[in-house]
Amino acid sequence: MKKTSWFGQKGRRSVDKVKDFGTLIGADSSFSGVLRGKDNYAVYGAVEGDCELEGAVMLGPSGRWKGNISAAVVFIGGEVEGNVTALEKLEIAPGARVRGNLSSVSIAIADGAVFEGEVKMSKPEQVTHFAERRGSGEPAGE
């Protein structure tokens, strides 16, 4: 049996390549203010404010963020109201909701995600829309 996460088959998504989330904001927690640092953050609770991080931010399915997010890598599974900037990669999972502008060199928006805003890519690459097919028994090219 293949292990899955809320981003799809475990080990196949960029979020699974992040080795350690040093800071956790739990589902029953909230934070208000500005986050700055080099660490990786996993957020399952509520955040109100901006972040400027050199590491990764993972907003879980129960996570809510009101403010701007800026990090090297951003994974969104919850709700964001604000602009999101990822220096390397930005992924939005099925069921996620984002209201704000997106900016990155690599953006993936899953089928089932809701996005309202503009997309800005710093390289002439295309936005990747994807339907998770790994583990579904369907060939990847169909």
C-alpha positions as CSV (number, residue, x, y, z in Angstrom):
1,M,0.0,0.0,0.0
2,K,1.4,3.4,-1.0
3,K,1.5,6.1,1.6
4,T,-0.3,9.3,0.8
5,S,-0.4,12.8,2.1
6,W,-2.9,15.6,1.5
7,F,-0.6,16.6,-1.5
8,G,-0.9,13.2,-3.1
9,Q,1.4,10.1,-3.1
10,K,4.1,10.5,-0.4
11,G,7.6,11.0,-1.7
12,R,6.4,12.4,-5.1
13,R,5.6,16.0,-4.2
14,S,8.1,18.7,-3.2
15,V,6.6,19.0,0.3
16,D,7.8,15.5,1.0
17,K,11.4,16.5,0.2
18,V,11.5,19.1,3.0
19,K,13.5,17.2,5.7
20,D,12.3,19.0,8.8
21,F,9.7,21.5,9.8
22,G,11.4,23.1,12.8
23,T,8.5,25.3,13.7
24,L,4.9,24.1,14.1
25,I,1.8,26.2,14.7
26,G,-0.8,23.6,15.7
27,A,-4.5,23.4,14.7
28,D,-5.7,24.9,18.0
29,S,-3.1,27.7,17.9
30,S,-3.0,31.2,16.4
31,F,-0.2,33.6,15.7
32,S,-0.4,37.3,15.1
33,G,2.6,39.3,13.9
34,V,5.5,39.0,11.4
35,L,7.5,35.7,11.0
36,R,11.1,36.1,9.9
37,G,13.8,33.4,9.8
38,K,15.6,30.6,8.0
39,D,13.5,27.7,9.4
40,N,10.8,25.6,7.8
41,Y,7.3,26.3,9.2
42,A,4.3,23.9,9.3
43,V,1.0,25.8,10.0
44,Y,-2.2,24.0,10.9
45,G,-3.7,26.8,12.9
46,A,-4.4,30.5,12.2
47,V,-1.9,33.2,11.3
48,E,-2.6,36.9,10.9
49,G,0.4,38.8,9.6
50,D,3.2,38.6,7.0
51,C,6.2,36.3,6.8
52,E,9.6,36.7,5.2
53,L,11.3,33.3,5.4
54,E,14.3,31.7,3.8
55,G,12.9,28.2,4.3
56,A,9.6,26.5,3.4
57,V,6.1,27.2,4.6
58,M,3.5,24.5,4.6
59,L,-0.1,25.5,5.3
60,G,-2.0,22.4,6.2
61,P,-5.7,21.7,5.2
62,S,-6.9,23.2,8.5
63,G,-4.6,26.2,8.3
64,R,-5.7,29.8,7.7
65,W,-3.4,32.7,6.8
66,K,-4.4,36.3,6.5
67,G,-1.4,38.3,5.3
68,N,1.4,38.0,2.7
69,I,3.6,35.0,2.5
70,S,7.2,35.2,1.2
71,A,9.4,32.1,1.4
72,A,11.8,30.0,-0.7
73,V,9.1,27.2,-1.1
74,V,5.4,27.5,-0.3
75,F,2.8,24.6,0.0
76,I,-0.8,25.6,0.5
77,G,-3.5,23.1,1.6
78,G,-5.6,25.5,3.6
79,E,-6.9,29.1,3.1
80,V,-4.9,32.2,2.3
81,E,-6.1,35.8,2.0
82,G,-3.0,37.7,0.8
83,N,-0.2,37.6,-1.7
84,V,2.1,34.6,-2.0
85,T,5.7,34.8,-3.2
86,A,7.9,31.7,-3.5
87,L,11.5,32.1,-4.7
88,E,11.7,28.5,-5.8
89,K,8.3,26.7,-5.9
90,L,4.7,27.3,-5.1
91,E,2.2,24.4,-4.8
92,I,-1.6,24.7,-4.1
93,A,-3.3,21.4,-3.1
94,P,-6.8,20.2,-3.9
95,G,-9.3,21.8,-1.6
96,A,-7.1,24.8,-0.9
97,R,-8.4,28.4,-1.3
98,V,-6.3,31.4,-2.2
99,R,-7.4,34.9,-2.6
100,G,-4.4,37.1,-3.6
101,N,-1.7,37.2,-6.2
102,L,0.8,34.4,-6.8
103,S,4.5,34.9,-7.8
104,S,7.1,32.2,-8.3
105,V,9.3,30.7,-11.0
106,S,7.3,27.4,-10.6
107,I,3.6,27.2,-9.8
108,A,1.4,24.1,-9.5
109,I,-2.3,24.5,-8.9
110,A,-4.2,21.2,-8.3
111,D,-7.6,20.5,-9.7
112,G,-10.1,21.2,-6.9
113,A,-8.1,24.2,-5.6
114,V,-9.8,27.6,-5.7
115,F,-7.7,30.6,-6.7
116,E,-8.8,34.3,-7.1
117,G,-6.0,36.7,-8.2
118,E,-3.2,37.1,-10.7
119,V,-0.2,34.9,-11.4
120,K,3.2,36.4,-12.1
121,M,6.1,34.2,-13.1
122,S,9.6,35.6,-13.2
123,K,10.6,33.2,-16.0
124,P,8.7,32.5,-19.2
125,E,7.4,29.2,-17.9
126,Q,3.7,28.1,-17.9
127,V,1.5,27.6,-14.8
128,T,1.1,23.9,-14.2
129,H,-2.5,22.7,-13.5
130,F,-2.5,19.1,-12.4
131,A,-4.9,16.3,-11.4
132,E,-3.4,13.8,-8.9
133,R,-3.4,10.5,-10.7
134,R,-0.6,8.7,-8.7
135,G,-2.0,5.7,-6.9
136,S,-5.3,5.9,-8.8
137,G,-4.5,3.1,-11.2
138,E,-4.8,5.4,-14.2
139,P,-1.8,5.8,-16.5
140,A,-0.1,9.2,-16.0
141,G,-0.5,10.4,-19.6
142,E,-4.3,10.0,-20.0
